[in-house]
Amino acid sequence: MIQRYTIKELISTVLQKMSEMDYSPSTITSYRRFYNRFEMYAYKKGEHYFTEELGTKFLSEFYGCTHDTIRENSPDKKLRTQVRYIRVLGDYQIHGVILRRKLGPTAASILPPSFQDVFETFRVECYARNLSVQGTYSRCNRIRHFIFFADEHGVSRLNDITPELLSNYVKTFINHSSKGVAANLVAVRSFLRYLFHNDYTDVDLTDALPAIKNNHATKMPNTWKEEDLKKVFDYIDRGNPTGKRDYAILLMIARYGIRGADIKHLKLEHLNWVDNTISFNQSKTSRHVVLPLLGDVGWAIIDYLKNGRPKTNSTNVFVRHQAPFEEFGPQSALNRILIKYVRLAGIPNTRENPYGLHSLRHTLASTLLAENVPLPVISEILGHASIKSTDIYLHIDHKRLVECALNPEEVYER
């Protein structure tokens, strides 16, 4: 049941909760200033209670932001903060907690003592099952969200987790995509299963979470035009160390379809200059792959190692170019490297038509398909665990799709 707060009570409660959650004083001050304006607006409108409609009208009149604050993300990066301020009031009104939306800061937050030990043993279990580092990080962060939600609802013992609590937690996913909801539920379900099978809880609550059907690979892959991709590579300044690194990284992804995580983890020992091969275990599938060291890729790597790579004790091929000169962190976004040169080249990069590192993989796949390379071979090159992940590329092979089309006149004659 939603508790009815007056706007003044709601703002006061939210700011007090922020202080208890160790929000910085400057952040709380920013929230307070915004809420003072919102409270004055509501007073002039004769409104005494917060509603989603009132928050939306305020954003529309003061910031020109017209969208559903509870179901949609901010349409403009500049307005993200203001939308977040209103969304916090709505979250507290509906769920009784300030929802932690970002995974990164959550990872640095200290868990409640009653959950800390079992969470660490669960994480060790994930690594013991050979789950990928990135996959374990994402899964554990989603579980952290659930733990903070439970703690803020007064759950101090694992056996105090109830179906009602889980139901309230699921309601917080109202503005998430089906894929995001499914990922959260899978993570929490695995944690609940671990608790029951290891006697931390008396009841198996995995069935208390709903099953969400998430259609596989429903989004069409984004690919590059040859002239646009060439334009991006032409804007890379290969005369400076950072440009040499960026050129080698993007060239490897474009030529081999290597995932960004594998680029970050690539080590000097993986380069076999005698046999002219690159060999490593894929981070996502743990499969061992051996790739031929193509001429342009090999010379790009040599140029970087000899003339661009800073002095460092790291054994990784590619490292950061700002002190400390070490390997990229697990959450370092190599996407930024590509986006940097996309912007320099003046190529539009929108939410509807994004160009991330995966677009280079998609382009390689579509090129191979156009050259009549069999789908299983493309799947092997891209390192897909299942050929179903590769099937989506059939949808962008327009030439062959046209050949498959039926002639209505021939059908009618028959």
C-alpha positions in Angstrom: 0.0 0.0 0.0 1.4 3.4 -1.0 1.8 5.7 2.1 0.4 9.1 1.7 3.0 11.8 2.4 2.4 15.5 2.0 5.0 17.0 -0.3 6.8 18.7 2.6 6.8 15.4 4.5 8.0 13.4 1.5 10.9 15.8 0.8 12.0 15.9 4.4 11.9 12.1 4.6 13.8 11.7 1.4 16.6 14.1 2.4 16.9 12.5 5.8 17.1 9.1 4.1 19.9 10.4 1.8 21.9 11.5 4.9 21.5 8.0 6.4 22.7 6.5 3.1 25.9 8.6 3.2 25.1 10.8 0.2 27.6 13.7 0.1 26.5 17.0 1.7 26.9 18.8 -1.7 24.5 16.3 -3.4 21.9 16.7 -0.6 22.2 20.4 -1.0 21.5 20.1 -4.7 18.5 18.0 -4.1 17.2 20.4 -1.4 17.5 23.4 -3.8 15.6 21.6 -6.5 12.9 20.4 -4.1 12.4 23.9 -2.7 11.5 25.0 -6.3 9.2 22.0 -6.7 7.5 22.6 -3.4 6.9 26.2 -4.3 5.5 25.1 -7.6 3.1 22.7 -6.0 2.0 25.3 -3.5 1.0 27.7 -6.3 -0.9 24.9 -8.0 -2.8 24.1 -4.7 -1.3 20.6 -4.6 -0.4 19.1 -1.2 0.5 15.5 -2.2 3.1 14.3 -4.7 1.9 12.5 -7.8 3.6 11.4 -11.0 1.5 13.8 -13.0 2.5 16.7 -10.8 6.2 15.8 -11.2 5.8 15.5 -15.0 4.1 18.9 -15.3 6.8 20.5 -13.3 9.5 19.1 -15.5 7.6 20.1 -18.6 6.9 23.7 -17.5 10.4 24.4 -16.1 12.6 22.3 -18.3 10.6 21.5 -21.4 10.9 17.8 -20.6 7.8 16.0 -21.7 8.0 12.2 -21.0 6.8 9.6 -18.6 9.2 9.9 -15.7 8.3 6.5 -14.3 8.6 4.4 -17.5 11.0 6.3 -19.7 14.7 7.3 -19.4 15.6 10.9 -19.8 15.4 12.0 -23.4 18.3 14.5 -22.9 21.5 14.0 -21.1 21.3 17.6 -19.7 18.0 16.8 -18.1 19.0 13.5 -16.6 19.7 15.1 -13.1 16.4 16.8 -12.9 14.5 13.7 -14.0 16.4 11.8 -11.3 15.4 14.3 -8.6 11.7 13.8 -9.5 12.1 10.0 -9.9 13.5 9.8 -6.3 10.4 11.3 -4.9 8.2 8.9 -6.9 10.3 5.9 -5.9 10.0 6.7 -2.3 6.3 7.4 -2.6 5.7 4.0 -4.3 8.4 1.7 -2.8 9.4 3.3 0.5 13.1 3.4 -0.5 15.5 5.4 -2.6 16.3 3.0 -5.4 19.9 2.7 -6.4 19.8 3.0 -10.2 23.5 2.7 -11.0 25.6 -0.5 -10.8 29.0 1.1 -10.5 28.6 3.1 -7.2 26.6 0.2 -5.8 29.7 -2.1 -6.2 31.6 0.2 -3.8 28.9 0.4 -1.1 29.3 -1.7 2.0 26.7 -4.4 2.4 24.7 -4.9 5.6 26.6 -7.2 8.0 23.9 -9.9 8.0 24.4 -10.3 4.2 28.1 -9.7 3.8 29.5 -13.2 4.5 26.9 -15.1 2.5 27.3 -12.7 -0.4 31.1 -13.3 -0.5 30.7 -17.1 -0.3 28.2 -16.8 -3.2 30.7 -14.8 -5.3 33.4 -17.4 -4.6 30.9 -20.1 -5.7 30.4 -18.2 -9.0 34.1 -18.2 -9.7 34.4 -21.8 -8.7 31.8 -22.6 -11.4 34.1 -20.9 -14.0 31.6 -18.1 -14.6 33.3 -15.2 -16.4 34.7 -12.3 -14.4 32.4 -9.8 -16.2 29.3 -12.0 -15.9 30.0 -12.5 -12.2 30.5 -8.8 -11.6 27.2 -8.0 -13.3 25.3 -10.7 -11.5 26.6 -9.8 -8.1 25.8 -6.1 -8.6 22.2 -7.0 -9.4 22.1 -9.1 -6.2 23.5 -6.1 -4.3 20.6 -4.1 -5.5 18.2 -6.7 -4.0 20.2 -6.8 -0.8 20.0 -3.0 -0.3 16.3 -3.1 -1.1 15.8 -5.8 1.5 17.9 -4.0 4.1 16.0 -0.7 3.6 12.7 -2.6 4.2 14.0 -3.8 7.6 15.1 -7.3 6.6 18.0 -8.2 9.0 17.9 -12.0 8.7 18.0 -14.1 5.6 14.9 -16.0 6.8 13.0 -12.7 6.9 12.9 -12.6 3.1 9.3 -13.2 2.1 7.3 -13.5 -1.2 5.7 -10.2 -0.4 9.2 -8.5 -0.3 10.1 -10.2 -3.6 6.8 -9.0 -5.1 7.6 -5.4 -4.1 11.1 -5.7 -5.5 9.8 -6.8 -8.9 7.6 -3.7 -9.0 10.7 -1.6 -9.0 11.5 -2.8 -12.6 8.5 -1.0 -14.1 10.7 1.2 -16.4 13.2 -1.6 -17.3 13.3 -3.5 -20.6 12.2 -7.1 -20.7 15.8 -8.1 -21.1 16.8 -6.0 -18.0 14.0 -7.5 -15.9 15.0 -11.0 -16.9 18.6 -10.4 -16.0 17.7 -9.1 -12.6 15.3 -12.0 -11.9 17.9 -14.6 -13.0 20.5 -13.1 -10.7 18.2 -12.9 -7.6 16.8 -16.3 -8.3 20.3 -17.8 -8.4 21.1 -16.2 -5.1 17.9 -17.4 -3.5 18.5 -20.9 -4.7 22.1 -20.8 -3.3 20.7 -19.6 0.1 18.3 -22.6 0.3 20.6 -25.3 -0.9 23.3 -24.2 1.5 20.9 -24.0 4.5 21.0 -20.3 4.9 17.2 -20.2 4.5 14.5 -22.6 5.5 12.2 -22.0 2.4 13.1 -22.1 -1.3 11.8 -18.8 -2.6 12.9 -19.2 -6.2 9.3 -20.0 -7.3 8.1 -16.7 -5.7 9.8 -14.8 -8.5 7.9 -14.6 -11.8 9.4 -16.1 -15.0 9.9 -13.5 -17.7 10.0 -14.5 -21.4 12.8 -12.7 -23.1 12.8 -13.1 -26.9 16.3 -13.9 -28.1 18.1 -11.5 -30.4 15.1 -9.4 -31.3 17.2 -6.3 -32.1 18.6 -6.0 -35.6 22.4 -5.6 -35.7 23.9 -2.3 -36.7 26.4 -2.4 -39.5 28.8 0.1 -41.1 29.0 1.3 -44.6 32.5 0.7 -46.0 33.1 4.4 -46.7 32.0 5.5 -43.2 34.2 3.0 -41.5 37.2 4.1 -43.7 36.5 7.7 -42.7 36.6 6.8 -39.0 40.0 5.0 -39.4 41.3 8.0 -41.4 40.6 10.3 -38.4 42.8 8.3 -36.0 46.1 10.2 -35.5 48.6 7.4 -35.8 51.4 9.9 -35.1 50.9 9.9 -31.3 51.0 7.0 -28.8 47.3 7.0 -28.0 46.4 7.0 -31.7 48.6 4.0 -32.3 46.9 2.1 -29.5 43.4 3.1 -30.6 44.1 2.2 -34.2 45.4 -1.3 -33.3 42.5 -1.9 -31.0 39.8 -0.9 -33.5 41.6 -2.7 -36.4 41.7 -6.0 -34.4 38.0 -5.8 -33.7 37.1 -4.9 -37.3 39.3 -7.7 -38.7 38.7 -10.5 -36.2 35.4 -9.5 -34.5 37.1 -9.9 -31.1 35.0 -8.7 -28.2 36.1 -5.7 -26.3 36.6 -7.7 -23.1 39.1 -10.0 -24.9 41.0 -7.0 -26.2 41.3 -5.7 -22.7 42.6 -9.0 -21.4 45.0 -9.7 -24.4 48.5 -10.4 -23.1 51.9 -10.2 -24.7 52.2 -14.0 -24.4 49.2 -14.4 -26.6 51.1 -13.0 -29.5 53.1 -15.8 -31.3 55.4 -14.0 -33.7 57.1 -17.2 -34.8 53.9 -18.8 -36.0 52.2 -15.5 -36.8 49.1 -16.3 -34.6 47.1 -14.9 -31.8 45.8 -17.4 -29.2 43.7 -16.8 -26.1 40.7 -18.0 -24.1 37.6 -16.0 -24.8 36.3 -14.3 -21.7 32.6 -14.9 -22.4 32.7 -18.5 -23.5 36.1 -19.7 -22.1 36.8 -21.2 -25.6 40.4 -21.3 -26.8 40.8 -19.6 -30.1 43.8 -19.3 -32.5 43.7 -16.5 -35.1 46.2 -15.8 -37.9 48.2 -12.7 -37.4 47.1 -10.6 -40.4 49.7 -8.3 -41.9 48.0 -5.0 -41.2 47.1 -6.0 -37.7 50.6 -7.3 -37.0 52.3 -4.1 -38.1 49.8 -2.0 -36.1 50.6 -3.9 -33.0 54.4 -3.7 -33.6 54.1 0.0 -34.2 52.2 0.4 -30.9 54.6 -1.8 -28.9 57.7 -0.1 -30.2 56.6 3.5 -30.5 53.4 4.0 -28.5 53.1 1.8 -25.4 54.3 3.5 -22.2 56.8 1.9 -19.9 54.9 -0.4 -17.6 55.1 -3.7 -15.7 51.8 -4.8 -17.1 51.8 -7.9 -19.2 48.7 -6.8 -21.2 49.2 -5.7 -24.7 47.0 -2.6 -24.4 47.2 -0.3 -21.4 45.9 3.0 -20.2 47.8 6.1 -21.3 47.3 8.0 -18.1 49.1 7.3 -15.0 49.2 4.7 -13.5 50.1 3.0 -16.8 48.3 -0.3 -16.2 45.7 -2.6 -17.9 42.2 -1.4 -18.5 39.9 -2.0 -15.5 37.0 -4.5 -15.8 34.5 -1.6 -16.3 36.6 0.5 -18.6 34.4 1.2 -21.7 36.4 0.8 -24.9 33.3 2.0 -26.6 34.6 5.5 -25.9 37.5 5.0 -28.1 35.3 4.3 -31.1 32.8 7.1 -30.3 35.7 9.6 -30.1 36.6 9.0 -33.7 33.0 8.7 -34.9 32.4 12.2 -33.6 35.6 13.5 -35.2 34.5 12.0 -38.5 31.1 13.8 -38.2 29.1 10.6 -38.4 25.7 10.8 -36.7 25.6 8.4 -33.6 22.1 8.4 -32.1 20.2 6.2 -29.6 18.2 4.8 -32.5 21.3 4.2 -34.6 24.2 3.6 -32.2 27.8 2.7 -33.3 29.4 0.7 -30.5 32.3 -1.8 -30.6 29.8 -4.5 -31.4 28.8 -2.8 -34.6 32.3 -3.7 -35.9 31.6 -7.3 -35.1 28.2 -7.1 -36.8 29.9 -5.5 -39.9 32.4 -8.3 -40.1 29.7 -10.9 -39.9 27.6 -9.3 -42.6 30.7 -9.0 -44.8 31.5 -12.7 -44.4 27.9 -13.6 -45.1 27.9 -11.6 -48.3 31.1 -13.6 -49.3 29.1 -16.9 -48.9 31.0 -17.9 -45.7 28.8 -20.6 -44.0 26.9 -19.5 -40.9 28.6 -22.1 -38.6 32.0 -20.7 -39.7 30.9 -17.1 -38.9 29.6 -18.3 -35.5 33.0 -19.9 -34.8 34.8 -16.7 -35.9 32.7 -14.5 -33.7 33.0 -16.9 -30.7 29.2 -17.5 -30.3 28.3 -20.2 -27.9 25.2 -21.0 -30.0 24.6 -20.6 -33.7 21.2 -19.0 -32.7 23.2 -15.9 -31.8 24.5 -15.8 -35.4 21.1 -16.5 -37.1 20.1 -12.8 -36.7 22.6 -11.9 -39.4 20.4 -13.7 -42.0 17.9 -10.9 -41.5 20.4 -8.3 -42.9 21.4 -10.3 -45.9 18.9 -8.4 -48.1 20.2 -9.8 -51.4 19.3 -13.4 -50.4 16.1 -12.4 -48.7 14.9 -11.0 -52.0 15.8 -14.3 -53.7 13.6 -16.1 -51.2 10.6 -13.9 -51.8 7.6 -15.5 -53.7 6.2 -14.1 -56.8 2.4 -13.5 -56.1 1.5 -14.0 -59.8 3.2 -17.4 -60.0 1.4 -18.5 -56.8 -1.9 -17.3 -58.1 -1.4 -19.1 -61.5 -0.7 -22.4 -59.7 
